[in-house]
Amino acid sequence: MEKQPSSSALIPGLMFFVFFASASMLLPFFGLHYRSVGMNELQVGVLAGLKPLMVVFGAGISSAAADATGRHATVLAVVLLGMALTVFGILHAASFPLLFVLTLMFAFCFASVGPILDNTTLHMLGSRADSFGRVRVWGGIGWAIAAFAIGYGVEHWGLVASFYGFIGGIMLSLVVSRFLQVPRSGFAGGMLNGLGTILRTKGWPRFLVLVFFGGLGIGAMNSYLLMYMQDIGSSGRLMGMAVSIGTVSELALFVFAPLLLARVGPRRLIIVSLFGNGIRLLAYSVTVVPLLVLPIQMLHGAAFGLLFIGGVSYAARIAPSGLGTAAQGVMNSALFGLGAFAGAVFGGALYQHLGPLLMFRVIGAVVLGAALLFSCVPGLAPKDAVPHQTT
């Protein structure tokens, strides 16, 4: 018999802290690494786009497989180890084809972690699932601390510091993951049937379109902010500060997530995040002084924090029974998958042909336009959903 969900947030909080601290040491620097081994902006865009593209397949397939088999802990361990191995390979690869294959493998593994970890946390919180943000905030704290520290590391030892910092952190995450109370129940209908059940459930199509536009803006920012900062003369230390400030801006939103969800609701939080996303990108598009990037990064909380809190909560509320992990995977596929892929690839083409300022301006205008449409057109946005316990 499966154990009842635990109300303890200690182990999930520690897992979020270690995993996102590891991620912050590497993900923002991928573009700089690709450029340092001779890739042009379009090649950087293609490689950067692989991670979100694989979220479409990795997040959906691996999470649905975990739900179908009930072997969530095994899947989590395999993908964590896979990330460490592929990142070691990326560090030593220099050709575009080899980087393409290794980045593809890394992206699949990375995409698989989020849905399992998010749903495990919701499972352990039980009836207190709306407190998810107060657990997830430790991921933001870990990201902010490690991003600030790795900025100094990159400045003194080069990009190799970010790679080995990530590998060490992921191995520690693997140890911590063994103490999670991972769900063991599965969906009797099988993997493909489970995905089909989610997509046929009322409310999902409009919800996925909504989070897609959030992913579009996040993908452009994540892929090109540090390249843009390098182009306007920023130091490695300033880049680390920019990443840390953006993360700090999330923390209060995660802490007050239960209040925000109760007062505003997940659907409206997502729409507000689109406004924050679009405004931030437009602000980048008129900034050529490195120090001015730092105050703009304070909008990251509104752009990403509200989007993630709203997305996880809404997906959990409308998830069919037994498909909690798969539901988070499908949401991740639209947000960090198709949306972020479009932002990375479209952004790369615009960056190469028009430059970073116009790239940020065009994508910012698209995201802001989507926010206005979902706010003003009756019936376009998905309806509010009633909370229920995730399985």
PEJOCOR-V229989 format. One line per field, one symbol per residue. ss: DSSP state (H for helix, E for strand, - for the rest). phi: phi as a letter, one per 20 degrees, with the letter a starting at -180 (. if undefined). burial: # if it has 24 or more other ideal C-beta (glycine too) atoms within 12 Angstrom, else .. A space follows every 50 residues. Layout:
BEGIN
ss: ???
phi: ???
burial: ???
END
This chain:
BEGIN
ss: ---------HHHHHHHHHHHHHHH--HHHHHHHHHH----HHHHHHHHHH HHHHHHHHHHHHHHHHHHH--HHHHHHHHHHHHHHHHHHHHH---HHHHH HHHHHHHHHHHHHHHHHHHHHHHHHHHHHHHHHHHHHHHHHHHHHHHHHH HHHHHHH--HHHHHHHHHHHHHHHHHH-------------HHHHHHHHHH ---HHHHHHHHHHHHHHHHHHHHHHHHHHHH----HHHHHHHHHHHHHHH HHHHH-HHHHHHH--HHHHHHHHHHHHHHHHHHH-------HHHHHHHHH HHHHHHHHHHHHHHHHH------HHHHHHHHHHHHHHHHHHHHHHHHHHH HHHH-HHHHHHHHHHHHHHHHHHHHH---------------
phi: .fffgeefdffgfffggffffffffcgfdggffgffdofeffffffffff fffffgefffffffffffemdfffffffffffffffffffgdecdfgfff fffffffffffefggffffffffffmfeffeggfefgfffffffffffff gffffednfgffffffffffffffffffefefgdfceffnfffffffffe fgofgffffffgfffgfffffffcfffffffenfeffffffffffgfgff gffffeggffffednffffffffffffffffffgfddcdgffffffffff gffdgfffgffffffffdffgncffffffffffffeegffffffffffff ffednfffffffffffffffffffedefnfffffcefbfed
burial: ....##..#.#########################...#.#.######## ###################..##.##########.######.#.....## .#########################.####################### #.##....################.##..####.###...#..##.###. #.##.###########################.#.############### ########.##..######################.#..#..##.##### ####################.############################# #....################..#......##..#.#.###
END
